[in-house]
Amino acid sequence: MTTPEPIKVLLADDQALLRSAFKVLVDSEPDMRVVGEASDGAEAVALARTTAPDVVLMDIRMPGTDGLAATRLITADPALDGVHVVMLTTFEVDEYVVQSLRAGACGFLGKGAEPDELLNAIRVAAGGEALLSPAATKGLIARFLAQGGNGADPGSGAAGEGTRAERLSALTGREREVLVHVAAGLSNDEIAERLEVSPLTVKTHVNRTMAKLTARDRAQLVVIAYESGLVRPRTG
């Protein structure tokens, strides 16, 4: 039996001590290894292109090119299509979280997360899933959009935000239904149970929906569902 290749992780944070701690933690796991360390966004982009990591742990606030700008550059590069970015935040500010998802990050994690949470986040991201705390992320997006923050971000790595509502018309009824459940933070297994279909069928619907909406991953589907008006933020 062939041993799977370890998950390649790139660390991007301007705090050397924090990078060192993350490196020790990641390298202690047999199924993952650190392939590079960056102290700013520009260096992170350059290293992503030379090391082709599976996952980038990206700090939002860094000198020079910040994490948001670096994430946009990475997710917009076709050569880095398999790279998944997890944003690291000290303060889970609503606007930063939404901008991270719009920039193409697959999710976010607080710097105060427990070691097991960080390692799990890397594995989830490497598997191509959205790293979202469903209730928290849904609430953050809902509040942000309810405050009028639903304008298109011209620097976003997700193309064509202005036509997303129109592109919803390309979805089948079942795909729209699945999108609503994705926006609610449900996993494929949970959606399959709700719709009484197989998880594989749900995965197929999700993949087709991402293709039609030019969404990089599930995290961006959540944003699209709110921005297009398919799902409305709860008020009060």
PATORSE-771804 format. One record per residue (C-alpha): residue in three letters; residue number from 1; x, y, z. Coordinates in Angstrom, 2 decimals, padded with zeros to 5 digits. Last residue first. Layout:
<sites>
{r: Ala; k: NUM; xx: X; yy: Y; zz: Z} .
...
</sites>
This chain:
<sites>
{r: Gly; k: 236; xx: -033.32; yy: 041.40; zz: 014.84} .
{r: Thr; k: 235; xx: -032.47; yy: 040.74; zz: 011.25} .
{r: Arg; k: 234; xx: -031.79; yy: 037.43; zz: 009.58} .
{r: Pro; k: 233; xx: -029.65; yy: 037.73; zz: 006.51} .
{r: Arg; k: 232; xx: -031.39; yy: 036.62; zz: 003.32} .
{r: Val; k: 231; xx: -030.36; yy: 033.60; zz: 001.29} .
{r: Leu; k: 230; xx: -030.80; yy: 033.65; zz: -002.47} .
{r: Gly; k: 229; xx: -030.10; yy: 037.37; zz: -002.34} .
{r: Ser; k: 228; xx: -027.17; yy: 037.16; zz: -004.73} .
{r: Glu; k: 227; xx: -024.74; yy: 038.43; zz: -002.10} .
{r: Tyr; k: 226; xx: -025.98; yy: 035.96; zz: 000.50} .
{r: Ala; k: 225; xx: -025.71; yy: 032.80; zz: -001.61} .
{r: Ile; k: 224; xx: -022.51; yy: 034.15; zz: -003.16} .
{r: Val; k: 223; xx: -020.84; yy: 034.48; zz: 000.25} .
{r: Val; k: 222; xx: -021.70; yy: 030.90; zz: 001.20} .
{r: Leu; k: 221; xx: -020.60; yy: 029.66; zz: -002.22} .
{r: Gln; k: 220; xx: -017.27; yy: 031.40; zz: -001.62} .
{r: Ala; k: 219; xx: -016.64; yy: 029.18; zz: 001.38} .
{r: Arg; k: 218; xx: -017.68; yy: 026.12; zz: -000.58} .
{r: Asp; k: 217; xx: -014.79; yy: 026.51; zz: -003.02} .
{r: Arg; k: 216; xx: -013.35; yy: 028.48; zz: -005.93} .
{r: Ala; k: 215; xx: -016.69; yy: 029.82; zz: -007.10} .
{r: Thr; k: 214; xx: -017.15; yy: 030.33; zz: -010.83} .
{r: Leu; k: 213; xx: -020.94; yy: 030.32; zz: -010.31} .
{r: Lys; k: 212; xx: -021.56; yy: 027.53; zz: -012.81} .
{r: Ala; k: 211; xx: -018.48; yy: 025.59; zz: -011.72} .
{r: Met; k: 210; xx: -019.25; yy: 025.97; zz: -008.01} .
{r: Thr; k: 209; xx: -022.81; yy: 024.76; zz: -008.63} .
{r: Arg; k: 208; xx: -021.57; yy: 021.75; zz: -010.58} .
{r: Asn; k: 207; xx: -019.21; yy: 020.83; zz: -007.74} .
{r: Val; k: 206; xx: -021.96; yy: 021.23; zz: -005.14} .
{r: His; k: 205; xx: -024.41; yy: 019.12; zz: -007.16} .
{r: Thr; k: 204; xx: -021.81; yy: 016.36; zz: -007.59} .
{r: Lys; k: 203; xx: -020.99; yy: 016.45; zz: -003.87} .
{r: Val; k: 202; xx: -024.69; yy: 016.13; zz: -003.09} .
{r: Thr; k: 201; xx: -024.95; yy: 013.06; zz: -005.30} .
{r: Leu; k: 200; xx: -021.89; yy: 011.57; zz: -003.60} .
{r: Pro; k: 199; xx: -023.46; yy: 012.24; zz: -000.18} .
{r: Ser; k: 198; xx: -026.40; yy: 010.06; zz: -001.30} .
{r: Val; k: 197; xx: -029.97; yy: 011.38; zz: -001.44} .
{r: Glu; k: 196; xx: -032.67; yy: 011.90; zz: 001.16} .
{r: Leu; k: 195; xx: -032.63; yy: 015.70; zz: 000.83} .
{r: Arg; k: 194; xx: -032.03; yy: 016.38; zz: 004.52} .
{r: Glu; k: 193; xx: -029.75; yy: 013.35; zz: 004.95} .
{r: Ala; k: 192; xx: -027.74; yy: 014.28; zz: 001.88} .
{r: Ile; k: 191; xx: -027.40; yy: 017.83; zz: 003.19} .
{r: Glu; k: 190; xx: -026.02; yy: 016.53; zz: 006.47} .
{r: Asp; k: 189; xx: -023.56; yy: 014.23; zz: 004.69} .
{r: Asn; k: 188; xx: -022.44; yy: 017.02; zz: 002.37} .
{r: Ser; k: 187; xx: -021.83; yy: 019.30; zz: 005.35} .
{r: Leu; k: 186; xx: -024.28; yy: 022.00; zz: 006.42} .
{r: Gly; k: 185; xx: -023.13; yy: 025.59; zz: 006.93} .
{r: Ala; k: 184; xx: -026.48; yy: 027.24; zz: 006.21} .
{r: Ala; k: 183; xx: -024.99; yy: 028.59; zz: 002.99} .
{r: Val; k: 182; xx: -024.36; yy: 024.99; zz: 001.94} .
{r: His; k: 181; xx: -028.04; yy: 024.25; zz: 002.61} .
{r: Val; k: 180; xx: -029.14; yy: 027.14; zz: 000.39} .
{r: Leu; k: 179; xx: -026.71; yy: 026.00; zz: -002.29} .
{r: Val; k: 178; xx: -028.20; yy: 022.49; zz: -002.20} .
{r: Glu; k: 177; xx: -031.65; yy: 023.91; zz: -002.89} .
{r: Arg; k: 176; xx: -030.28; yy: 026.03; zz: -005.72} .
{r: Glu; k: 175; xx: -028.64; yy: 022.92; zz: -007.18} .
{r: Arg; k: 174; xx: -031.91; yy: 020.99; zz: -006.85} .
{r: Gly; k: 173; xx: -033.84; yy: 023.67; zz: -008.74} .
{r: Thr; k: 172; xx: -031.23; yy: 023.68; zz: -011.47} .
{r: Leu; k: 171; xx: -028.71; yy: 026.49; zz: -011.58} .
{r: Ala; k: 170; xx: -028.28; yy: 028.67; zz: -014.65} .
{r: Ser; k: 169; xx: -030.67; yy: 031.26; zz: -013.19} .
{r: Leu; k: 168; xx: -028.18; yy: 031.73; zz: -010.38} .
{r: Arg; k: 167; xx: -025.96; yy: 033.26; zz: -013.02} .
{r: Glu; k: 166; xx: -028.05; yy: 036.42; zz: -012.98} .
{r: Ala; k: 165; xx: -027.54; yy: 036.88; zz: -009.25} .
{r: Arg; k: 164; xx: -023.83; yy: 036.26; zz: -009.73} .
{r: Thr; k: 163; xx: -023.42; yy: 038.84; zz: -012.47} .
{r: Gly; k: 162; xx: -021.78; yy: 041.62; zz: -010.48} .
{r: Glu; k: 161; xx: -019.49; yy: 039.16; zz: -008.70} .
{r: Gly; k: 160; xx: -017.84; yy: 038.28; zz: -012.00} .
{r: Ala; k: 159; xx: -014.54; yy: 036.91; zz: -010.86} .
{r: Ala; k: 158; xx: -013.67; yy: 035.61; zz: -007.42} .
{r: Gly; k: 157; xx: -010.14; yy: 036.78; zz: -006.75} .
{r: Ser; k: 156; xx: -011.50; yy: 039.99; zz: -005.34} .
{r: Gly; k: 155; xx: -009.82; yy: 043.29; zz: -006.06} .
{r: Pro; k: 154; xx: -012.96; yy: 045.02; zz: -007.27} .
{r: Asp; k: 153; xx: -014.84; yy: 043.98; zz: -004.14} .
{r: Ala; k: 152; xx: -018.45; yy: 043.86; zz: -005.15} .
{r: Gly; k: 151; xx: -020.89; yy: 045.58; zz: -002.83} .
{r: Asn; k: 150; xx: -022.61; yy: 043.52; zz: -000.16} .
{r: Gly; k: 149; xx: -021.44; yy: 045.45; zz: 002.86} .
{r: Gly; k: 148; xx: -024.73; yy: 047.20; zz: 003.44} .
{r: Gln; k: 147; xx: -024.99; yy: 046.56; zz: 007.17} .
{r: Ala; k: 146; xx: -027.15; yy: 043.49; zz: 006.49} .
{r: Leu; k: 145; xx: -024.28; yy: 042.19; zz: 004.38} .
{r: Phe; k: 144; xx: -021.89; yy: 042.32; zz: 007.32} .
{r: Arg; k: 143; xx: -024.39; yy: 040.86; zz: 009.76} .
{r: Ala; k: 142; xx: -025.24; yy: 037.93; zz: 007.49} .
{r: Ile; k: 141; xx: -021.62; yy: 037.28; zz: 006.69} .
{r: Leu; k: 140; xx: -020.64; yy: 037.17; zz: 010.35} .
{r: Gly; k: 139; xx: -023.66; yy: 035.05; zz: 011.29} .
{r: Lys; k: 138; xx: -022.98; yy: 032.50; zz: 008.57} .
{r: Thr; k: 137; xx: -019.37; yy: 032.34; zz: 009.66} .
{r: Ala; k: 136; xx: -020.23; yy: 031.84; zz: 013.32} .
{r: Ala; k: 135; xx: -022.95; yy: 029.25; zz: 012.73} .
{r: Pro; k: 134; xx: -020.95; yy: 027.24; zz: 010.21} .
{r: Ser; k: 133; xx: -017.50; yy: 027.49; zz: 011.82} .
{r: Leu; k: 132; xx: -015.96; yy: 027.41; zz: 008.42} .
{r: Leu; k: 131; xx: -012.98; yy: 025.65; zz: 006.94} .
{r: Ala; k: 130; xx: -014.44; yy: 024.96; zz: 003.53} .
{r: Glu; k: 129; xx: -013.48; yy: 021.57; zz: 002.16} .
{r: Gly; k: 128; xx: -010.76; yy: 020.84; zz: -000.37} .
{r: Gly; k: 127; xx: -009.16; yy: 018.01; zz: 001.57} .
{r: Ala; k: 126; xx: -006.11; yy: 020.19; zz: 002.21} .
{r: Ala; k: 125; xx: -008.41; yy: 022.69; zz: 003.93} .
{r: Val; k: 124; xx: -009.84; yy: 020.04; zz: 006.26} .
{r: Arg; k: 123; xx: -006.38; yy: 018.67; zz: 007.05} .
{r: Ile; k: 122; xx: -004.95; yy: 022.11; zz: 007.79} .
{r: Ala; k: 121; xx: -007.93; yy: 023.06; zz: 009.93} .
{r: Asn; k: 120; xx: -007.60; yy: 019.82; zz: 011.89} .
{r: Leu; k: 119; xx: -004.02; yy: 020.70; zz: 012.70} .
{r: Leu; k: 118; xx: -005.03; yy: 024.17; zz: 013.85} .
{r: Glu; k: 117; xx: -007.92; yy: 022.87; zz: 015.93} .
{r: Asp; k: 116; xx: -005.70; yy: 020.24; zz: 017.56} .
{r: Pro; k: 115; xx: -003.20; yy: 022.95; zz: 018.52} .
{r: Glu; k: 114; xx: -005.95; yy: 025.06; zz: 020.20} .
{r: Ala; k: 113; xx: -007.00; yy: 028.23; zz: 018.42} .
{r: Gly; k: 112; xx: -005.72; yy: 031.57; zz: 019.75} .
{r: Lys; k: 111; xx: -004.60; yy: 032.66; zz: 016.32} .
{r: Gly; k: 110; xx: -008.23; yy: 032.53; zz: 015.24} .
{r: Leu; k: 109; xx: -008.98; yy: 030.48; zz: 012.14} .
{r: Phe; k: 108; xx: -010.40; yy: 031.41; zz: 008.78} .
{r: Gly; k: 107; xx: -011.86; yy: 029.75; zz: 005.73} .
{r: Cys; k: 106; xx: -011.27; yy: 028.61; zz: 002.18} .
{r: Ala; k: 105; xx: -009.59; yy: 031.88; zz: 001.28} .
{r: Gly; k: 104; xx: -010.53; yy: 033.18; zz: -002.18} .
{r: Ala; k: 103; xx: -010.40; yy: 036.94; zz: -001.78} .
{r: Arg; k: 102; xx: -014.16; yy: 036.95; zz: -001.18} .
{r: Leu; k: 101; xx: -013.66; yy: 034.61; zz: 001.77} .
{r: Ser; k: 100; xx: -010.98; yy: 036.86; zz: 003.24} .
{r: Gln; k: 99; xx: -013.08; yy: 039.97; zz: 002.60} .
{r: Val; k: 98; xx: -015.91; yy: 038.36; zz: 004.58} .
{r: Val; k: 97; xx: -013.60; yy: 037.59; zz: 007.51} .
{r: Tyr; k: 96; xx: -011.97; yy: 041.02; zz: 007.42} .
{r: Glu; k: 95; xx: -015.34; yy: 042.79; zz: 007.44} .
{r: Asp; k: 94; xx: -016.64; yy: 040.83; zz: 010.41} .
{r: Val; k: 93; xx: -013.60; yy: 041.38; zz: 012.58} .
{r: Glu; k: 92; xx: -012.39; yy: 038.08; zz: 014.05} .
{r: Phe; k: 91; xx: -009.49; yy: 039.69; zz: 015.89} .
{r: Thr; k: 90; xx: -006.17; yy: 037.88; zz: 015.95} .
{r: Thr; k: 89; xx: -006.80; yy: 036.33; zz: 012.56} .
{r: Leu; k: 88; xx: -005.22; yy: 033.54; zz: 010.56} .
{r: Met; k: 87; xx: -006.61; yy: 033.07; zz: 007.05} .
{r: Val; k: 86; xx: -006.60; yy: 029.55; zz: 005.61} .
{r: Val; k: 85; xx: -005.53; yy: 029.46; zz: 001.97} .
{r: His; k: 84; xx: -005.92; yy: 026.38; zz: -000.22} .
{r: Val; k: 83; xx: -003.47; yy: 025.82; zz: -003.08} .
{r: Gly; k: 82; xx: -004.65; yy: 023.45; zz: -005.82} .
{r: Asp; k: 81; xx: -005.29; yy: 026.22; zz: -008.35} .
{r: Leu; k: 80; xx: -001.79; yy: 027.62; zz: -007.92} .
{r: Ala; k: 79; xx: -000.88; yy: 027.59; zz: -011.64} .
{r: Pro; k: 78; xx: -004.20; yy: 029.27; zz: -012.40} .
{r: Asp; k: 77; xx: -003.10; yy: 032.30; zz: -010.33} .
{r: Ala; k: 76; xx: -006.13; yy: 034.24; zz: -009.06} .
{r: Thr; k: 75; xx: -006.17; yy: 032.32; zz: -005.76} .
{r: Ile; k: 74; xx: -002.56; yy: 033.21; zz: -005.02} .
{r: Leu; k: 73; xx: -002.80; yy: 036.89; zz: -005.95} .
{r: Arg; k: 72; xx: -006.04; yy: 037.34; zz: -004.02} .
{r: Thr; k: 71; xx: -004.52; yy: 035.61; zz: -000.99} .
{r: Ala; k: 70; xx: -001.52; yy: 037.92; zz: -001.09} .
{r: Ala; k: 69; xx: -003.76; yy: 040.99; zz: -001.14} .
{r: Leu; k: 68; xx: -005.76; yy: 039.69; zz: 001.82} .
{r: Gly; k: 67; xx: -002.65; yy: 038.67; zz: 003.76} .
{r: Asp; k: 66; xx: -000.98; yy: 042.05; zz: 003.55} .
{r: Thr; k: 65; xx: 001.60; yy: 043.18; zz: 001.00} .
{r: Gly; k: 64; xx: 003.81; yy: 045.60; zz: 002.91} .
{r: Pro; k: 63; xx: 003.60; yy: 044.74; zz: 006.59} .
{r: Met; k: 62; xx: 001.35; yy: 041.86; zz: 007.65} .
{r: Arg; k: 61; xx: -002.24; yy: 041.77; zz: 008.92} .
{r: Ile; k: 60; xx: -004.30; yy: 038.89; zz: 007.56} .
{r: Asp; k: 59; xx: -001.94; yy: 036.09; zz: 008.60} .
{r: Met; k: 58; xx: -001.93; yy: 033.27; zz: 006.05} .
{r: Leu; k: 57; xx: -001.68; yy: 029.56; zz: 006.81} .
{r: Val; k: 56; xx: -001.14; yy: 028.30; zz: 003.28} .
{r: Val; k: 55; xx: -002.28; yy: 024.78; zz: 002.43} .
{r: Asp; k: 54; xx: -001.39; yy: 022.31; zz: -000.31} .
{r: Pro; k: 53; xx: 001.92; yy: 024.01; zz: -000.95} .
{r: Ala; k: 52; xx: 003.33; yy: 024.53; zz: -004.47} .
{r: Thr; k: 51; xx: 006.92; yy: 025.25; zz: -003.25} .
{r: Thr; k: 50; xx: 008.07; yy: 027.78; zz: -005.88} .
{r: Arg; k: 49; xx: 004.80; yy: 029.59; zz: -006.63} .
{r: Ala; k: 48; xx: 003.64; yy: 029.53; zz: -003.00} .
{r: Leu; k: 47; xx: 007.05; yy: 030.86; zz: -002.00} .
{r: Ala; k: 46; xx: 006.64; yy: 033.93; zz: -004.22} .
{r: Val; k: 45; xx: 003.10; yy: 034.55; zz: -002.98} .
{r: Ala; k: 44; xx: 004.17; yy: 034.22; zz: 000.66} .
{r: Glu; k: 43; xx: 007.16; yy: 036.54; zz: 000.10} .
{r: Ala; k: 42; xx: 004.80; yy: 039.22; zz: -001.21} .
{r: Gly; k: 41; xx: 002.44; yy: 038.67; zz: 001.72} .
{r: Asp; k: 40; xx: 004.99; yy: 039.15; zz: 004.47} .
{r: Ser; k: 39; xx: 007.23; yy: 037.13; zz: 006.82} .
{r: Ala; k: 38; xx: 007.13; yy: 033.93; zz: 004.79} .
{r: Glu; k: 37; xx: 007.99; yy: 030.38; zz: 005.86} .
{r: Gly; k: 36; xx: 008.29; yy: 027.36; zz: 003.58} .
{r: Val; k: 35; xx: 007.70; yy: 023.65; zz: 003.05} .
{r: Val; k: 34; xx: 006.23; yy: 022.82; zz: 006.48} .
{r: Arg; k: 33; xx: 005.29; yy: 019.17; zz: 006.76} .
{r: Met; k: 32; xx: 002.15; yy: 017.06; zz: 007.08} .
{r: Asp; k: 31; xx: 000.98; yy: 013.47; zz: 007.60} .
{r: Pro; k: 30; xx: 003.50; yy: 012.44; zz: 010.26} .
{r: Glu; k: 29; xx: 002.60; yy: 015.35; zz: 012.56} .
{r: Ser; k: 28; xx: 005.44; yy: 016.91; zz: 014.56} .
{r: Asp; k: 27; xx: 006.29; yy: 019.08; zz: 011.55} .
{r: Val; k: 26; xx: 003.03; yy: 020.96; zz: 011.98} .
{r: Leu; k: 25; xx: 003.53; yy: 021.72; zz: 015.67} .
{r: Val; k: 24; xx: 007.19; yy: 022.68; zz: 015.37} .
{r: Lys; k: 23; xx: 006.40; yy: 024.86; zz: 012.38} .
{r: Phe; k: 22; xx: 003.48; yy: 026.58; zz: 014.12} .
{r: Ala; k: 21; xx: 005.69; yy: 027.49; zz: 017.07} .
{r: Ser; k: 20; xx: 008.41; yy: 028.79; zz: 014.77} .
{r: Arg; k: 19; xx: 005.91; yy: 030.85; zz: 012.79} .
{r: Leu; k: 18; xx: 004.64; yy: 032.37; zz: 016.04} .
{r: Leu; k: 17; xx: 008.15; yy: 033.31; zz: 017.12} .
{r: Ala; k: 16; xx: 008.93; yy: 034.82; zz: 013.73} .
{r: Gln; k: 15; xx: 005.92; yy: 037.14; zz: 013.84} .
{r: Asp; k: 14; xx: 005.35; yy: 038.49; zz: 010.32} .
{r: Asp; k: 13; xx: 003.15; yy: 035.54; zz: 009.42} .
{r: Ala; k: 12; xx: 002.93; yy: 033.31; zz: 006.36} .
{r: Leu; k: 11; xx: 003.43; yy: 029.57; zz: 006.93} .
{r: Leu; k: 10; xx: 003.36; yy: 027.23; zz: 003.92} .
{r: Val; k: 9; xx: 002.13; yy: 023.68; zz: 004.48} .
{r: Lys; k: 8; xx: 002.64; yy: 020.60; zz: 002.32} .
{r: Ile; k: 7; xx: 000.32; yy: 017.75; zz: 003.31} .
{r: Pro; k: 6; xx: 002.35; yy: 014.55; zz: 003.47} .
{r: Glu; k: 5; xx: 002.32; yy: 012.25; zz: 000.41} .
{r: Pro; k: 4; xx: 000.15; yy: 009.19; zz: 000.86} .
{r: Thr; k: 3; xx: 001.89; yy: 005.91; zz: 001.74} .
{r: Thr; k: 2; xx: 001.40; yy: 003.39; zz: -001.04} .
{r: Met; k: 1; xx: 000.00; yy: 000.00; zz: 000.00} .
</sites>
